[in-house]
Amino acid sequence: MVRLRRIVVSLLVIFAIFMTIGVNWVQMGGLMIPIPYPTLFNSISVDFVRLFINAELPKGVTLLILNPFDPLFASMEVSLMLGFFISTPIILREIWAFISPALYEHEKRLLKWTVIPAMLLFAAGAMFSYFVVTPEVLDFVRFYSQSLGIQPTLSLRSFVNIVVSFMIALGISFEMPLVMVVTTRFGFVSSRTWMRNWRWGVLGSFIIALFISPGTTGGVMETLIGLTLSSLYMLGALISSKVERRKLEERLA
């Protein structure tokens, strides 16, 4: 319970910082120095919402405020996402402290080595969504609205929800090879099982791609996402095979 409380407190503190603290960049001696200051209207989360609008919103699409609190809810959603990402080391540390007494030394070493790869894979998936997938999804909104002869519009909250949700979804999807390697190392799934079922892995990757992609690029986006996730599956299967072989060699030594 104490560890859960620490996780919740860290999330709330970081969430409050992003919601209520802004940053002014001041030039001092040729360097740009960030100066934090309290604000609700120009906070870090508001800056991120502006960044999303400027970078992701297609030309011709109008953002609407359907609810008076939509801007506030949008900033809160962004703050929550950033809070989870920034507090990941704290969350992992508390989870680690909870489960480590039940693990062997080699299992502890393995899990320690997975922290940085897990964060990098999540960041890679989030960036893939931000720069590749989300722009195509929002273009679908514009093209489909124009085909109906209506002005393409989005509510601010829906727009932010699309950006954040896709970043989280693909960030988690990119963890697939790491999950495969860890389950093989702990003996839950053999590498031969991953290899033998590669067709299902590829099929699942393209099914995910069909759900994610709006289908406005003649199959190009679906193929790109499907091949990316399939490559991650095959990478996980190959690394699992090497990990399993090394585990066997350690036992025989």
C-alpha positions, -999 to 999 in steps of 0.1 A, spaced: 0 0 0 29 24 8 44 17 -26 11 24 -44 8 56 -24 42 67 -36 33 60 -72 1 80 -69 18 109 -52 45 111 -78 19 111 -106 -1 138 -89 30 160 -83 42 157 -118 7 162 -132 3 194 -111 37 207 -123 27 203 -160 -7 219 -153 4 249 -133 40 257 -143 51 275 -174 86 281 -187 102 313 -200 134 310 -220 158 338 -211 191 344 -229 220 347 -205 256 349 -217 247 333 -251 228 305 -234 190 300 -233 180 294 -196 146 281 -187 129 301 -160 98 284 -145 69 304 -132 34 296 -119 6 299 -145 -25 280 -156 -30 296 -190 5 292 -204 16 260 -186 37 233 -200 6 212 -208 -9 242 -227 24 245 -247 21 208 -257 -15 212 -268 -4 242 -289 24 220 -303 0 192 -312 -23 217 -330 5 233 -350 22 200 -359 -7 176 -363 -39 195 -373 -43 193 -412 -49 226 -430 -86 231 -436 -97 214 -404 -113 237 -378 -111 230 -341 -142 236 -320 -149 239 -283 -181 219 -277 -178 221 -239 -167 251 -219 -142 229 -201 -127 212 -232 -95 232 -232 -90 223 -195 -97 186 -201 -73 186 -231 -45 200 -210 -53 176 -182 -51 146 -206 -17 158 -219 -4 164 -183 -15 129 -174 3 113 -203 35 133 -196 31 124 -159 30 87 -166 61 89 -189 82 111 -166 73 91 -135 81 58 -152 114 53 -133 96 58 -100 68 34 -109 93 8 -121 114 12 -89 84 7 -67 72 -23 -87 107 -37 -86 110 -33 -48 77 -52 -45 86 -82 -66 124 -84 -63 123 -105 -30 106 -133 -49 132 -134 -77 165 -151 -82 196 -130 -88 197 -138 -126 160 -128 -129 167 -95 -111 196 -87 -134 174 -95 -164 146 -72 -153 171 -44 -145 184 -46 -181 148 -42 -195 140 -8 -181 159 14 -206 149 -7 -236 113 -6 -225 114 32 -223 132 35 -257 107 12 -274 77 31 -260 92 64 -271 99 49 -306 63 38 -309 50 71 -297 71 90 -322 61 66 -350 25 75 -341 31 112 -339 50 116 -371 35 89 -393 2 75 -382 -17 104 -365 -13 128 -395 -28 101 -418 -57 95 -394 -64 133 -392 -61 136 -430 -88 109 -432 -111 132 -412 -105 160 -437 -109 139 -468 -140 122 -457 -156 154 -446 -148 171 -479 -162 141 -498 -195 147 -480 -194 184 -489 -191 196 -453 -166 217 -435 -142 194 -417 -142 201 -379 -130 184 -348 -136 192 -311 -104 202 -293 -109 174 -268 -114 147 -295 -83 160 -313 -61 158 -283 -76 124 -274 -67 110 -309 -31 122 -306 -25 110 -271 -44 77 -275 -25 67 -307 9 76 -291 1 54 -261 -13 25 -282 16 23 -305 41 29 -277 27 -2 -260 26 -21 -293 64 -15 -297 70 -33 -265 62 -66 -282 98 -78 -288 108 -70 -252 78 -90 -238 86 -119 -261 123 -120 -249 114 -117 -212 87 -145 -214 112 -167 -232 140 -160 -207 117 -169 -178 107 -201 -195 70 -192 -201 72 -194 -239 99 -211 -260 116 -194 -289 104 -223 -311 68 -214 -303 74 -178 -315 91 -191 -346 65 -218 -353 37 -192 -350 52 -164 -370 23 -164 -394 -1 -156 -366 23 -129 -354 23 -113 -389 -15 -117 -392 -20 -101 -358 3 -72 -368 -17 -65 -400 -50 -68 -381 -37 -41 -357 -26 -21 -387 -61 -23 -402 -77 -10 -370 -52 18 -366 -51 30 -402 -80 49 -417 -75 33 -451 -71 65 -471 -37 57 -487 -47 28 -508 -32 3 -484 2 21 -481 -3 30 -444 -18 -4 -435 12 -21 -451 37 2 -434 23 -3 -400 18 -41 -406 54 -45 -418 67 -25 -389 49 -46 -363 58 -78 -381 94 -68 -381 92 -62 -344 77 -97 -339 104 -113 -360 131 -93 -341 116 -105 -308 116 -141 -320 152 -140 -331 164 -124 -299 144 -149 -279 162 -177 -298 196 -163 -289 185 -158 -253 173 -193 -250 205 -207 -265 226 -187 -241 204 -199 -212 210 -235 -223 248 -230 -225 248 -215 -190 231 -246 -177 256 -270 -194 286 -250 -183 
